[in-house]
Amino acid sequence: MIGSRPARIWALVAEQAAVRGGRVSAADACVAAVTAVEVTGAWLIAARGAEAGHVMRVTDEVSGLLAELQMTLGEGPGPDAAASGGPVLASDLDDGEAVRRWPVFAPAARQAGASAVFVFPLRIGVIRAGVMGLYRKRPGPLSDSHLGDALVFADTATLLLLEAQDQAAGEAAAGSGPGGQPADLALHRAEIDQATGMLTEQLGVDITAAFTRLRAYAYAHDRALSDLARDIVARRIRLHPDPGPRQDGQI
């Protein structure tokens, strides 16, 4: 039998990769954590340093919405965990502390179907690789055992993510993006990156300011980042430095 917690969790991650039929990846750690930690869903956001990052894996529709909400709003347990370098555990999004801390994200997450959210930074020392988020449909804290497992899943995801980032060219299973990332999420990432790059030229700003502008427009118009990015790449929407966003053909 596998005695130690890290060994047990590595085995679960490897088992998930075998089911997928691909090489072990950080995405497998995200998926395996759902059953082991007894949560409803999970997501993984990969990022280098202080960049906003991109969604690498989601396990269901709600986890995808939660990841997208936090990237769009710049508010929630995910951004806080990335900034602080420590776990952010919100066991009840309806309580006053959660609503005061995240006045926009907390009610939006509840409407999406989440009652509790737990986010773990993916980092080793000063190296930051992203965050792993878990959610439950019902409120309540993680048990000590589940919290310990979640921390090891996050450490495992960190190691695998850093290893994948160091590879010059990743190997992927058929129909997948790099590191086990589903092809549609890989496409969304590419579209967001491309749209942000286009905005640096359109607005005459650096990449950080361009992404901030992209996110602000998405929030103001209740758009998903990936949908807005697709429109910008297709030149259906153009952003301008002073007057603000304008659809092609508008005067």
NORHUGI-V918626 format. One record per pair of residues at least 12 apart in sequence whose C-alpha atoms are under 8 Angstrom apart, sorted by sequence separation. I is the first residue (numbers start at 1). J is the second residue. D is the distance in whole Angstrom. If there is no record, write none. Layout:
<<I,J,D> <I,J,D>>
This chain:
<<16,28,6> <30,42,6> <43,55,7> <44,56,5> <45,57,7> <55,67,7> <77,89,7> <94,106,7> <119,131,7> <120,132,5> <236,248,6> <16,29,8> <30,43,6> <43,56,8> <44,57,5> <55,68,8> <77,90,7> <93,106,6> <94,107,8> <119,132,6> <120,133,6> <197,210,8> <235,248,7> <14,28,8> <30,44,6> <43,57,5> <44,58,6> <93,107,8> <119,133,4> <196,210,6> <214,228,8> <13,28,6> <16,31,7> <43,58,4> <118,133,6> <119,134,6> <164,179,7> <196,211,6> <214,229,8> <13,29,5> <16,32,6> <42,58,6> <43,59,6> <93,109,8> <94,110,8> <117,133,7> <118,134,5> <12,29,8> <27,44,7> <41,58,8> <42,59,6> <93,110,7> <117,134,6> <118,135,6> <41,59,6> <42,60,8> <117,135,4> <161,179,8> <196,214,7> <13,32,6> <41,60,6> <52,71,7> <116,135,6> <117,136,7> <12,32,6> <43,63,6> <115,135,7> <116,136,5> <41,62,8> <42,63,6> <43,64,7> <93,114,8> <94,115,7> <114,135,6> <115,136,6> <116,137,7> <41,63,6> <45,67,8> <93,115,5> <114,136,6> <115,137,5> <116,138,7> <132,154,6> <92,115,6> <93,116,6> <114,137,5> <115,138,5> <116,139,5> <131,154,8> <43,67,7> <91,115,7> <92,116,5> <93,117,8> <113,137,6> <114,138,7> <115,139,5> <116,140,7> <76,101,8> <91,116,5> <92,117,8> <116,141,8> <76,102,6> <90,116,6> <91,117,6> <30,57,7> <31,58,8> <75,102,6> <90,117,5> <91,118,7> <30,58,8> <31,59,6> <89,117,6> <90,118,6> <130,158,8> <217,245,8> <27,56,7> <75,104,8> <76,105,6> <89,118,4> <129,158,6> <27,57,6> <75,105,6> <76,106,7> <88,118,6> <89,119,6> <73,104,8> <87,118,7> <88,119,5> <120,151,7> <73,105,7> <87,119,6> <88,120,7> <122,154,6> <123,155,8> <129,161,7> <87,120,4> <121,154,7> <122,155,7> <129,162,7> <192,225,7> <196,229,8> <86,120,7> <87,121,6> <120,154,6> <124,158,8> <192,226,6> <195,229,5> <70,105,7> <86,121,6> <122,157,7> <123,158,6> <191,226,7> <194,229,8> <195,230,7> <198,233,8> <69,105,7> <85,121,6> <122,158,5> <202,238,8> <203,239,7> <189,226,8> <192,229,5> <195,232,6> <202,239,7> <203,240,6> <204,241,8> <81,119,6> <85,123,7> <188,226,6> <191,229,6> <192,230,8> <195,233,5> <202,240,7> <203,241,5> <69,108,8> <81,120,6> <82,121,6> <191,230,6> <194,233,7> <202,241,8> <69,109,8> <77,117,7> <81,121,6> <199,239,7> <77,118,7> <78,119,6> <77,119,6> <78,120,8> <191,233,7> <66,109,6> <78,121,8> <66,112,8> <93,139,8> <65,112,7> <92,139,5> <82,130,7> <91,139,6> <92,140,6> <82,131,7> <91,140,5> <92,141,8> <62,112,6> <81,131,7> <91,141,5> <62,113,7> <90,141,8> <91,142,8> <62,114,7> <89,141,8> <78,131,7> <78,133,7> <63,134,8> <63,135,7> <53,130,7> <49,127,7> <50,128,8> <49,128,5> <48,128,6> <49,129,7> <47,128,7> <48,129,5> <47,129,5> <48,130,7> <46,129,6> <47,130,4> <46,130,4> <47,131,8> <45,130,5> <46,131,7> <44,130,8> <45,131,5> <44,131,6> <45,132,6> <44,132,5> <43,132,6> <44,133,6> <42,132,7> <43,133,5> <42,133,5> <43,134,7> <42,134,4> <41,134,6> <42,135,6> <40,134,8> <41,135,6> <39,134,7> <40,135,6> <41,136,7> <39,135,6> <40,136,5> <39,136,5> <40,137,6> <34,134,7> <30,132,7> <38,146,8> <37,146,5> <36,146,8> <37,147,8> <37,149,7> <36,149,8> <37,150,6> <46,161,8> <33,150,7> <33,153,6> <30,153,7> <29,153,6> <57,181,6> <29,154,8> <56,181,6> <57,182,7> <56,182,8> <29,156,7> <30,157,7> <29,157,6> <57,185,7> <56,185,6> <26,156,7> <27,157,7> <55,185,7> <56,186,7> <26,157,4> <25,157,7> <26,158,7> <26,159,8> <26,160,5> <55,189,7> <25,160,6> <26,161,5> <54,189,6> <24,160,8> <25,161,7> <25,164,8> <9,149,8> <73,215,7> <9,152,7> <72,215,5> <73,216,8> <5,149,7> <9,153,7> <71,215,8> <72,216,7> <6,152,6> <10,156,7> <72,218,7> <73,219,6> <5,152,8> <72,219,6> <23,171,8> <23,172,7> <22,172,7> <23,173,8> <22,173,5> <21,173,7> <27,179,7> <28,180,7> <72,224,7> <26,179,7> <27,180,6> <72,225,6> <25,179,5> <26,180,8> <27,181,7> <24,179,8> <25,180,6> <69,224,8> <23,179,8> <24,180,8> <68,224,7> <23,180,7> <51,208,8> <68,225,7> <22,180,7>>
